[in-house]
Amino acid sequence: MKHFKLTFTFVLLLFFGLSNAQKIGVVDTEYILDKLPQYKEAEARLNAQIDTWESELQSLQSEYERKKAAFESEKVLLIGDQLKLREKEVMDLDKNIKTTTSLRFGTNGEITKLRTNLVQPFQDQIWSAMETVRTKNGLGILLDKTRNNVLIVEKRYDYSEKVLDVLLKGSSSKDKTNSKSKK
């Protein structure tokens, strides 16, 4: 009888333990983003803006180099106020370059804000689609292969395609609604 109680308790614990086990899934957000045409367009706009800012910065840098070289060569000919004025002009241009670089490319610069504004809507969409897939498939844990260093995943645990399907179905239904409203 004691054996039976122990065996019954063990079986009961095993049964409840298995029924409460968490299902785990993995998603590759980088793969999903690469498959979204809207994200590629936003990324292209961001890269175009970066190129514009870099070319502006390069022109400022070349102007600075030109003025600095001219100042160095004419330095011996300049006297008093002229020398101070030209030196201040070169220093102000250098300060302008450093300020512009910091404002545009710094940690809290315009490029960071622009990237956040362009990428945030896609991250929200992916999050929503991942939540839909997670609840639909009864997953307790959903990991991001891109960020969490998941090394090896069996295909059956990779839910990237399902998340992508949810995203694309959502965008195609929005496109259909938009095209109906335009008619």
PAFIFI-759213 format. One record per residue: residue in three letters; residue number from 0; x, y, z of N, C-alpha, C, O in turn. Coordinates in steps of 0.1 Angstrom, whole numbers, always signed. Atoms other than C-alpha are relative to their C-alpha. Layout:
<lolums>
{lolum 'ALA', NUM, {X, Y, Z}, {X, Y, Z}, {X, Y, Z}, {X, Y, Z}}
...
</lolums>
This chain:
<lolums>
{lolum 'MET', 0, {+8, -12, +0}, {+0, +0, +0}, {+9, +13, +0}, {+6, +22, -7}}
{lolum 'LYS', 1, {-10, -11, +0}, {+29, +23, +8}, {+6, +2, -13}, {+8, +14, -18}}
{lolum 'HIS', 2, {-6, +0, +14}, {+44, +15, -26}, {-10, +7, -9}, {-6, +15, -18}}
{lolum 'PHE', 3, {+11, -5, +9}, {+11, +23, -43}, {-1, +15, +2}, {-3, +22, -8}}
{lolum 'LYS', 4, {+2, -14, -3}, {+8, +57, -26}, {+12, +8, -6}, {+10, +19, -12}}
{lolum 'LEU', 5, {-12, -6, +5}, {+44, +66, -35}, {+0, +0, -15}, {+3, +11, -21}}
{lolum 'THR', 6, {+1, +0, +14}, {+39, +55, -71}, {-11, +9, -5}, {-9, +16, -15}}
{lolum 'PHE', 7, {+11, -9, +4}, {+6, +73, -74}, {+4, +14, +1}, {+1, +22, -8}}
{lolum 'THR', 8, {-5, -14, -2}, {+21, +105, -60}, {+10, +4, -11}, {+9, +15, -17}}
{lolum 'PHE', 9, {-10, -2, +10}, {+50, +102, -84}, {-6, +2, -14}, {-3, +12, -21}}
{lolum 'VAL', 10, {+7, -1, +13}, {+27, +97, -114}, {-8, +13, -1}, {-8, +19, -11}}
{lolum 'LEU', 11, {+8, -12, -1}, {+5, +125, -103}, {+9, +13, -2}, {+5, +22, -10}}
{lolum 'LEU', 12, {-9, -11, +2}, {+34, +149, -100}, {+6, +1, -14}, {+7, +12, -20}}
{lolum 'LEU', 13, {-5, +0, +14}, {+48, +138, -133}, {-10, +5, -10}, {-7, +13, -19}}
{lolum 'PHE', 14, {+10, -4, +9}, {+15, +143, -150}, {-2, +15, +1}, {-3, +22, -9}}
{lolum 'PHE', 15, {+2, -14, -1}, {+10, +178, -136}, {+13, +8, -4}, {+11, +19, -10}}
{lolum 'GLY', 16, {-12, -7, +5}, {+46, +187, -143}, {+1, +1, -15}, {+5, +11, -20}}
{lolum 'LEU', 17, {+0, +0, +14}, {+43, +177, -179}, {-11, +9, -6}, {-9, +15, -17}}
{lolum 'SER', 18, {+11, -9, +5}, {+10, +195, -183}, {+3, +14, +1}, {-3, +23, -6}}
{lolum 'ASN', 19, {-3, -14, -2}, {+24, +227, -170}, {+13, +4, -6}, {+18, +15, -4}}
{lolum 'ALA', 20, {-13, -4, +7}, {+56, +226, -191}, {-2, +11, -10}, {-12, +11, -17}}
{lolum 'GLN', 21, {+1, -11, +9}, {+62, +257, -211}, {+5, -4, -14}, {+16, -10, -15}}
{lolum 'LYS', 22, {-4, +2, +14}, {+64, +255, -249}, {+9, +12, -3}, {+6, +23, +0}}
{lolum 'ILE', 23, {-9, -11, +4}, {+93, +275, -263}, {+0, +1, -15}, {+1, -9, -22}}
{lolum 'GLY', 24, {-2, -3, +14}, {+95, +291, -297}, {+11, +10, -2}, {+15, +17, +7}}
{lolum 'VAL', 25, {-11, -9, +3}, {+121, +311, -315}, {-4, +8, -13}, {-11, +2, -22}}
{lolum 'VAL', 26, {+3, -9, +11}, {+117, +340, -339}, {+13, +8, -4}, {+21, +12, +5}}
{lolum 'ASP', 27, {-12, -7, +5}, {+144, +357, -361}, {-6, +13, -5}, {-10, +14, -17}}
{lolum 'THR', 28, {+5, -13, +4}, {+134, +394, -362}, {+8, +6, -12}, {+2, +13, -20}}
{lolum 'GLU', 29, {-8, -6, +11}, {+162, +403, -386}, {-5, -6, -13}, {-6, +1, -23}}
{lolum 'TYR', 30, {+6, +7, +12}, {+149, +377, -411}, {-13, +6, -4}, {-16, +9, -16}}
{lolum 'ILE', 31, {+13, -6, +2}, {+114, +391, -407}, {+1, +14, -6}, {-6, +17, -16}}
{lolum 'LEU', 32, {-2, -14, +5}, {+126, +427, -412}, {+5, +0, -15}, {+1, +9, -23}}
{lolum 'ASP', 33, {-5, +1, +14}, {+145, +417, -444}, {-11, -4, -10}, {-10, +0, -22}}
{lolum 'LYS', 34, {+10, +4, +9}, {+113, +403, -458}, {-11, +10, -1}, {-20, +9, -10}}
{lolum 'LEU', 35, {+10, -10, +0}, {+92, +434, -452}, {+4, +11, -10}, {+14, +18, -7}}
{lolum 'PRO', 36, {-4, -11, +9}, {+93, +458, -482}, {-1, +14, +6}, {+7, +23, +2}}
{lolum 'GLN', 37, {+1, -14, -6}, {+81, +488, -461}, {+12, +3, +8}, {+17, +14, +9}}
{lolum 'TYR', 38, {-12, -2, -8}, {+111, +483, -438}, {+12, +3, -9}, {+20, +12, -6}}
{lolum 'LYS', 39, {-11, -3, +10}, {+135, +483, -468}, {-1, +14, -5}, {+9, +21, -7}}
{lolum 'GLU', 40, {+2, -13, +5}, {+119, +515, -480}, {+5, +10, +11}, {+11, +20, +8}}
{lolum 'ALA', 41, {-3, -8, -11}, {+123, +531, -446}, {+15, +0, +2}, {+21, +11, +5}}
{lolum 'GLU', 42, {-15, +1, -1}, {+159, +519, -444}, {+7, +7, -11}, {+17, +14, -8}}
{lolum 'ALA', 43, {-6, -7, +11}, {+166, +533, -478}, {-1, +15, +2}, {+9, +23, -1}}
{lolum 'ARG', 44, {+2, -14, -3}, {+152, +567, -467}, {+11, +4, +10}, {+17, +15, +9}}
{lolum 'LEU', 45, {-10, -3, -11}, {+174, +566, -436}, {+14, +1, -6}, {+22, +10, -3}}
{lolum 'ASN', 46, {-13, +0, +6}, {+205, +557, -456}, {+2, +12, -9}, {+13, +18, -10}}
{lolum 'ALA', 47, {-1, -11, +9}, {+198, +585, -481}, {+2, +13, +9}, {+10, +21, +5}}
{lolum 'GLN', 48, {-2, -11, -9}, {+195, +610, -452}, {+14, +0, +6}, {+21, +10, +7}}
{lolum 'ILE', 49, {-14, +1, -6}, {+228, +597, -437}, {+10, +4, -11}, {+19, +12, -8}}
{lolum 'ASP', 50, {-9, -4, +11}, {+245, +601, -471}, {+0, +15, -2}, {+11, +21, -4}}
{lolum 'THR', 51, {+1, -15, +2}, {+232, +637, -474}, {+8, +7, +11}, {+16, +16, +9}}
{lolum 'TRP', 52, {-7, -6, -11}, {+245, +646, -439}, {+15, -3, -1}, {+23, +6, +2}}
{lolum 'GLU', 53, {-15, +3, +2}, {+279, +629, -446}, {+6, +9, -10}, {+17, +13, -9}}
{lolum 'SER', 54, {-5, -8, +11}, {+283, +648, -478}, {+1, +15, +5}, {+11, +22, +2}}
{lolum 'GLU', 55, {-1, -13, -6}, {+275, +681, -460}, {+12, +1, +9}, {+19, +11, +9}}
{lolum 'LEU', 56, {-11, +0, -9}, {+300, +672, -433}, {+14, +0, -7}, {+23, +7, -3}}
{lolum 'GLN', 57, {-13, +0, +8}, {+327, +664, -459}, {+2, +13, -7}, {+14, +17, -7}}
{lolum 'SER', 58, {-3, -13, +6}, {+322, +697, -476}, {+4, +10, +10}, {+13, +19, +8}}
{lolum 'LEU', 59, {-5, -9, -11}, {+325, +715, -443}, {+15, -3, +4}, {+23, +6, +6}}
{lolum 'GLN', 60, {-14, +4, -3}, {+357, +695, -436}, {+9, +4, -10}, {+20, +9, -7}}
{lolum 'SER', 61, {-9, -4, +11}, {+372, +703, -470}, {+1, +15, +1}, {+12, +20, -2}}
{lolum 'GLU', 62, {-1, -14, -1}, {+364, +740, -465}, {+9, +4, +12}, {+17, +13, +11}}
{lolum 'TYR', 63, {-8, -2, -11}, {+380, +738, -431}, {+15, -2, -3}, {+24, +6, +0}}
{lolum 'GLU', 64, {-13, +3, +4}, {+411, +722, -445}, {+6, +11, -9}, {+18, +14, -8}}
{lolum 'ARG', 65, {-4, -11, +10}, {+413, +748, -473}, {+3, +13, +8}, {+14, +19, +5}}
{lolum 'LYS', 66, {-3, -12, -8}, {+410, +777, -448}, {+11, -1, +9}, {+19, +9, +11}}
{lolum 'LYS', 67, {-11, +2, -9}, {+434, +762, -424}, {+13, +1, -7}, {+23, +7, -3}}
{lolum 'ALA', 68, {-12, +0, +8}, {+460, +757, -451}, {+3, +14, -5}, {+15, +19, -5}}
{lolum 'ALA', 69, {-2, -14, +4}, {+455, +793, -464}, {+5, +8, +12}, {+13, +16, +11}}
{lolum 'PHE', 70, {-4, -7, -12}, {+458, +806, -428}, {+14, -3, +3}, {+22, +6, +6}}
{lolum 'GLU', 71, {-14, +3, -3}, {+490, +787, -422}, {+10, +6, -10}, {+21, +10, -6}}
{lolum 'SER', 72, {-10, -5, +10}, {+506, +799, -454}, {+0, +16, +1}, {+11, +21, -2}}
{lolum 'GLU', 73, {+1, -15, -1}, {+495, +836, -448}, {+3, +5, +14}, {+3, +17, +16}}
{lolum 'LYS', 74, {-2, -3, -14}, {+502, +835, -411}, {+11, +10, +2}, {+10, +20, +10}}
{lolum 'VAL', 75, {-11, -9, -2}, {+535, +853, -414}, {-2, +14, -5}, {+4, +23, -1}}
{lolum 'LEU', 76, {+3, -13, +6}, {+521, +881, -435}, {-11, +8, +8}, {-12, +20, +6}}
{lolum 'LEU', 77, {+10, -6, -7}, {+492, +888, -412}, {+5, +6, +13}, {+14, +1, +20}}
{lolum 'ILE', 78, {-5, -7, -13}, {+495, +912, -382}, {-13, +3, +8}, {-23, +6, +3}}
{lolum 'GLY', 79, {+9, -5, -10}, {+475, +920, -351}, {-14, -6, -2}, {-17, -18, -1}}
{lolum 'ASP', 80, {+14, +3, +1}, {+437, +920, -356}, {-3, -10, -12}, {-11, -19, -11}}
{lolum 'GLN', 81, {+2, +9, +12}, {+439, +903, -391}, {+4, -14, +4}, {-4, -24, +0}}
{lolum 'LEU', 82, {-4, +13, -4}, {+458, +874, -376}, {-11, -7, +10}, {-14, -18, +8}}
{lolum 'LYS', 83, {+10, +5, -9}, {+433, +870, -347}, {-13, -3, -7}, {-20, -13, -4}}
{lolum 'LEU', 84, {+13, +2, +7}, {+403, +873, -371}, {+1, -13, -8}, {-9, -21, -8}}
{lolum 'ARG', 85, {-1, +12, +8}, {+416, +846, -395}, {+1, -12, +9}, {-5, -23, +5}}
{lolum 'GLU', 86, {-2, +12, -9}, {+426, +823, -366}, {-14, -3, +6}, {-17, -15, +7}}
{lolum 'LYS', 87, {+13, +2, -6}, {+391, +828, -350}, {-9, -7, -11}, {-17, -15, -8}}
{lolum 'GLU', 88, {+8, +6, +11}, {+375, +820, -384}, {+2, -15, -2}, {-7, -23, -3}}
{lolum 'VAL', 89, {-4, +14, +1}, {+394, +787, -387}, {-5, -8, +12}, {-10, -19, +11}}
{lolum 'MET', 90, {+4, +7, -12}, {+387, +778, -351}, {-16, -2, +1}, {-21, -12, +5}}
{lolum 'ASP', 91, {+15, +1, +0}, {+349, +786, -355}, {-5, -11, -9}, {-14, -18, -7}}
{lolum 'LEU', 92, {+4, +10, +10}, {+347, +764, -386}, {+3, -14, +6}, {-5, -23, +4}}
{lolum 'ASP', 93, {-3, +13, -7}, {+364, +735, -366}, {-10, -3, +10}, {-15, -14, +11}}
{lolum 'LYS', 94, {+10, +2, -10}, {+340, +740, -338}, {-14, -3, -6}, {-21, -12, -1}}
{lolum 'ASN', 95, {+12, +3, +7}, {+311, +740, -362}, {-1, -14, -5}, {-11, -21, -4}}
{lolum 'ILE', 96, {-1, +14, +5}, {+322, +707, -377}, {-2, -10, +12}, {-10, -19, +11}}
{lolum 'LYS', 97, {+1, +9, -12}, {+325, +691, -342}, {-15, +1, +5}, {-20, -10, +9}}
{lolum 'THR', 98, {+13, -2, -5}, {+291, +705, -332}, {-10, -7, -9}, {-19, -15, -5}}
{lolum 'THR', 99, {+9, +7, +10}, {+274, +693, -364}, {+1, -15, +1}, {-9, -22, +0}}
{lolum 'THR', 100, {-3, +14, -1}, {+290, +659, -361}, {-7, -6, +13}, {-14, -16, +12}}
{lolum 'SER', 101, {+6, +4, -12}, {+278, +656, -325}, {-16, +0, -1}, {-22, -9, +3}}
{lolum 'LEU', 102, {+15, -1, +1}, {+242, +668, -333}, {-6, -10, -9}, {-17, -15, -7}}
{lolum 'ARG', 103, {+5, +10, +10}, {+238, +645, -363}, {+3, -14, +3}, {-6, -23, +2}}
{lolum 'PHE', 104, {-4, +14, -1}, {+258, +614, -355}, {+3, -4, +14}, {+8, -15, +17}}
{lolum 'GLY', 105, {-3, +3, -14}, {+262, +616, -317}, {-10, -11, +6}, {-19, -15, -1}}
{lolum 'THR', 106, {+8, +10, -7}, {+246, +592, -292}, {-15, +4, +0}, {-23, -5, -2}}
{lolum 'ASN', 107, {+14, -5, +0}, {+214, +613, -289}, {-2, +9, -12}, {-11, +18, -12}}
{lolum 'GLY', 108, {+1, -8, +12}, {+218, +628, -324}, {-12, -2, -8}, {-21, -11, -6}}
{lolum 'GLU', 109, {+12, +1, +9}, {+193, +633, -352}, {-1, -13, -6}, {-12, -18, -9}}
{lolum 'ILE', 110, {+0, +13, +7}, {+203, +600, -368}, {-6, -10, +9}, {-14, -19, +4}}
{lolum 'THR', 111, {+6, +9, -9}, {+194, +581, -337}, {-15, +2, +1}, {-23, -8, +2}}
{lolum 'LYS', 112, {+14, -3, -1}, {+161, +599, -334}, {-8, -5, -13}, {-19, -10, -12}}
{lolum 'LEU', 113, {+6, +4, +13}, {+153, +593, -371}, {-1, -15, -1}, {-11, -20, -6}}
{lolum 'ARG', 114, {+1, +14, +1}, {+162, +557, -369}, {-11, -6, +9}, {-18, -15, +6}}
{lolum 'THR', 115, {+11, +4, -10}, {+139, +553, -338}, {-13, +2, -6}, {-22, -6, -6}}
{lolum 'ASN', 116, {+13, -3, +6}, {+111, +570, -356}, {-4, -9, -12}, {-15, -12, -14}}
{lolum 'LEU', 117, {+2, +9, +11}, {+115, +548, -387}, {-2, -14, +3}, {-10, -21, -3}}
{lolum 'VAL', 118, {-1, +14, -4}, {+121, +515, -370}, {-11, -4, +10}, {-16, -15, +10}}
{lolum 'GLN', 119, {+10, +3, -11}, {+97, +518, -340}, {-13, -6, -5}, {-18, -15, +1}}
{lolum 'PRO', 120, {+13, +6, +4}, {+65, +512, -360}, {+1, -15, -4}, {-8, -23, -2}}
{lolum 'PHE', 121, {-3, +14, +4}, {+80, +480, -375}, {+2, -9, +12}, {-3, -21, +12}}
{lolum 'GLN', 122, {-2, +8, -12}, {+91, +468, -341}, {-13, -2, +7}, {-16, -13, +12}}
{lolum 'ASP', 123, {+13, +2, -6}, {+56, +474, -328}, {-8, -10, -7}, {-15, -18, -1}}
{lolum 'GLN', 124, {+7, +9, +9}, {+41, +455, -357}, {+5, -15, +3}, {-3, -24, +4}}
{lolum 'ILE', 125, {-6, +13, -2}, {+65, +426, -352}, {-4, -5, +14}, {-8, -17, +16}}
{lolum 'TRP', 126, {+3, +4, -14}, {+58, +426, -314}, {-15, -5, +0}, {-18, -16, +6}}
{lolum 'SER', 127, {+14, +4, +1}, {+20, +424, -321}, {-2, -13, -7}, {-9, -22, -2}}
{lolum 'ALA', 128, {+1, +13, +7}, {+24, +396, -346}, {+6, -11, +8}, {+1, -23, +8}}
{lolum 'MET', 129, {-6, +10, -9}, {+47, +377, -322}, {-9, -4, +11}, {-10, -16, +14}}
{lolum 'GLU', 130, {+10, +3, -11}, {+21, +380, -295}, {-11, -8, -5}, {-16, -18, +2}}
{lolum 'THR', 131, {+11, +8, +7}, {-6, +367, -319}, {+5, -15, -2}, {-3, -24, +2}}
{lolum 'VAL', 132, {-5, +13, +2}, {+16, +337, -328}, {+2, -7, +13}, {-1, -19, +14}}
{lolum 'ARG', 133, {-3, +6, -13}, {+26, +331, -292}, {-13, -6, +6}, {-14, -17, +11}}
{lolum 'THR', 134, {+12, +5, -6}, {-10, +329, -280}, {-7, -11, -8}, {-13, -20, -3}}
{lolum 'LYS', 135, {+7, +10, +9}, {-23, +310, -311}, {+7, -14, +2}, {+0, -24, +1}}
{lolum 'ASN', 136, {-7, +13, -1}, {+4, +283, -306}, {+2, -4, +14}, {+9, -15, +17}}
{lolum 'GLY', 137, {-2, +4, -14}, {+3, +282, -268}, {+14, +0, +5}, {+18, -9, +13}}
{lolum 'LEU', 138, {-14, +0, -4}, {+39, +292, -264}, {+1, +8, +14}, {-5, +18, +15}}
{lolum 'GLY', 139, {-3, -6, -13}, {+51, +301, -229}, {+11, +10, -1}, {+11, +20, +5}}
{lolum 'ILE', 140, {-12, -9, +1}, {+84, +316, -240}, {+2, +1, -15}, {+2, -9, -23}}
{lolum 'LEU', 141, {-3, -3, +14}, {+92, +332, -274}, {+13, +8, +0}, {+14, +19, +5}}
{lolum 'LEU', 142, {-13, -6, +0}, {+129, +340, -279}, {+3, +6, -14}, {-3, +2, -24}}
{lolum 'ASP', 143, {-4, -6, +12}, {+144, +363, -305}, {+14, -5, -3}, {+24, -3, +4}}
{lolum 'LYS', 144, {-12, +6, +4}, {+172, +344, -323}, {+11, +11, -3}, {+23, +9, -1}}
{lolum 'THR', 145, {-10, -10, +3}, {+188, +377, -334}, {+6, +6, +12}, {+18, +9, +12}}
{lolum 'ARG', 146, {-5, -8, -12}, {+192, +392, -299}, {+4, -9, +11}, {+12, -5, +20}}
{lolum 'ASN', 147, {-3, +8, -12}, {+194, +363, -275}, {+10, -11, -1}, {+11, -20, +7}}
{lolum 'ASN', 148, {-11, +9, +2}, {+223, +343, -289}, {-5, -15, +0}, {+1, -24, +6}}
{lolum 'VAL', 149, {+5, +14, +2}, {+202, +312, -297}, {+9, -6, -11}, {+10, -1, -22}}
{lolum 'LEU', 150, {-9, +5, +9}, {+227, +290, -314}, {-6, -10, -10}, {-3, -9, -22}}
{lolum 'ILE', 151, {+6, +11, +8}, {+208, +260, -328}, {-15, -1, +3}, {-19, -2, +15}}
{lolum 'VAL', 152, {+14, +2, -2}, {+171, +257, -334}, {-6, -10, -10}, {-2, -9, -22}}
{lolum 'GLU', 153, {+6, +9, +9}, {+151, +229, -349}, {-11, +8, -7}, {-17, +18, -1}}
{lolum 'LYS', 154, {+10, -8, +8}, {+128, +242, -377}, {-14, +0, +6}, {-21, +10, +5}}
{lolum 'ARG', 155, {+13, +1, -5}, {+97, +231, -359}, {-2, +10, +12}, {-14, +13, +15}}
{lolum 'TYR', 156, {+1, -10, -11}, {+105, +256, -330}, {+2, +14, -5}, {+0, +23, +2}}
{lolum 'ASP', 157, {-2, -14, +6}, {+112, +285, -354}, {-13, +5, -5}, {-19, +0, -15}}
{lolum 'TYR', 158, {+13, -6, +3}, {+81, +306, -357}, {+1, +13, -8}, {-9, +20, -10}}
{lolum 'SER', 159, {-2, -12, +8}, {+96, +333, -379}, {-10, +1, -12}, {-15, +12, -14}}
{lolum 'GLU', 160, {+9, -1, +12}, {+75, +324, -410}, {-14, +2, +5}, {-21, +10, -2}}
{lolum 'LYS', 161, {+14, -2, -5}, {+43, +323, -389}, {-2, +15, +3}, {-12, +21, +0}}
{lolum 'VAL', 162, {+1, -14, -3}, {+50, +358, -376}, {+0, +9, -12}, {-8, +18, -13}}
{lolum 'LEU', 163, {-1, -7, +13}, {+59, +370, -411}, {-14, -1, -7}, {-19, +8, -13}}
{lolum 'ASP', 164, {+13, +2, +5}, {+26, +355, -423}, {-11, +9, +6}, {-19, +16, -1}}
{lolum 'VAL', 165, {+9, -9, -7}, {+7, +374, -397}, {+2, +15, -4}, {-8, +22, -6}}
{lolum 'LEU', 166, {-4, -13, +4}, {+25, +406, -406}, {-5, +3, -14}, {-11, +13, -17}}
{lolum 'LEU', 167, {+3, -2, +14}, {+20, +402, -443}, {-16, +0, -3}, {-21, +7, -11}}
{lolum 'LYS', 168, {+15, +0, +1}, {-17, +393, -440}, {-6, +13, +6}, {-16, +18, +0}}
{lolum 'GLY', 169, {+5, -13, -6}, {-22, +424, -418}, {+2, +11, -10}, {-6, +20, -11}}
{lolum 'SER', 170, {-3, -11, +9}, {-5, +446, -443}, {-8, -1, -13}, {-12, +9, -19}}
{lolum 'SER', 171, {+7, +2, +12}, {-23, +431, -473}, {-15, +3, +2}, {-22, +9, -7}}
{lolum 'SER', 172, {+14, -3, -3}, {-57, +435, -456}, {-1, +16, +1}, {-11, +21, -2}}
{lolum 'LYS', 173, {+0, -15, +0}, {-48, +472, -449}, {+1, +6, -14}, {-6, +16, -17}}
{lolum 'ASP', 174, {-1, -4, +13}, {-38, +476, -485}, {-13, -1, -8}, {-17, +8, -15}}
{lolum 'LYS', 175, {+13, +2, +6}, {-71, +462, -496}, {-10, +10, +5}, {-18, +16, -3}}
{lolum 'THR', 176, {+9, -10, -5}, {-90, +485, -473}, {+3, +14, -5}, {-6, +22, -8}}
{lolum 'ASN', 177, {-4, -13, +5}, {-70, +515, -485}, {-4, +1, -15}, {-9, +12, -19}}
{lolum 'SER', 178, {+3, +0, +14}, {-76, +506, -522}, {-15, +1, -1}, {-20, +8, -11}}
{lolum 'LYS', 179, {+15, -1, +0}, {-114, +502, -515}, {-4, +14, +4}, {-13, +20, -3}}
{lolum 'SER', 180, {+4, -14, -4}, {-115, +536, -498}, {+4, +10, -10}, {-3, +21, -11}}
{lolum 'LYS', 181, {-4, -9, +11}, {-97, +553, -527}, {-10, +0, -11}, {-11, +10, -18}}
{lolum 'LYS', 182, {+9, +1, +11}, {-123, +540, -551}, {-12, +8, +3}, {-22, +9, -5}}
</lolums>
